[in-house]
Amino acid sequence: MGALGNFFRSLAPGNDHELAATQYAGRESASDRAARKRREGHRRNLGHAATQGQNWEDRDRQQDRRGPWYRPAR
């Protein structure tokens, strides 16, 4: 059935579940997509945060080795 047929079929009352099952079969629903995006958003910057933490740790260790009054030459 073409696009025009799907349009007229969608106007018929009472077949929402059937229409969703056939027309959107195999596709991710909007609510599932939103939930997936929300979950992925929480882990988006883990690598960057880990790198920043490691850099801070390295600088802190260098400061401990040099002593509190060390200033690099300009």
N, C-alpha and C positions, 0 to 999 in steps of 0.2 A: 504494500500500500504506500502510496506516495505521501509527500509532506502535506498536501491538501487533504487527503483522506485522514491522516492522523489528526489534523486540526479539527475536522468535523467530528471525528470519533471522540475527541477530547471534550467536545461540547455536550455530548450525551450525558444525562444525569445518571449517577449511581455506578459508574464503572471505574472509579478512581483507582482502586486496588488492582484491578485487572490491567488497566492502562499502565500503571507504574511497573507492574511485573513484566509486561511485554516490552514497553517502549524503553525502559531504563534498565533492562536486564544486563548484568555484568558491569554496571557503572557504580561508582562510589556515591553514596547519598551525600547530600549537603551537610547533614549533621555528623556523619562519619568523617567527612573531610575536615570539618571544623575541629572535631575532637583530635584527629591525627595531627593537624597543624598546631593545636595547643600543646600536645605532648612533645612534638618536635621542637617547639619554641623554647621549652625548658632546657634543652640540651644543646642549643645552637652554639653557644660560645664556650663550651667546655675546654676546647683545645687552647683557645686564646687565654682563658683564665688560668689554665695550668702553666702556660708559658710565662705569664706575668708573675705568678707565684714563684716559679723557679728563678726568674731573674731577680726578684726581690731577695730570695734566699741567698743567691750567689753574692749580691751586693752586701748583704748583712754579714756573711762569712768574711768577705774581704775587709770590711770595716773592723771586725773583731780581730783579725790578724794584724792589721796596721796599728790599731790603737785608736782611742777616741779623738786625739788631737791631730791626726794626719790630714793634711790638705794637699790635693794634687797640684803640681806646678802648672802655672798658666802659660 
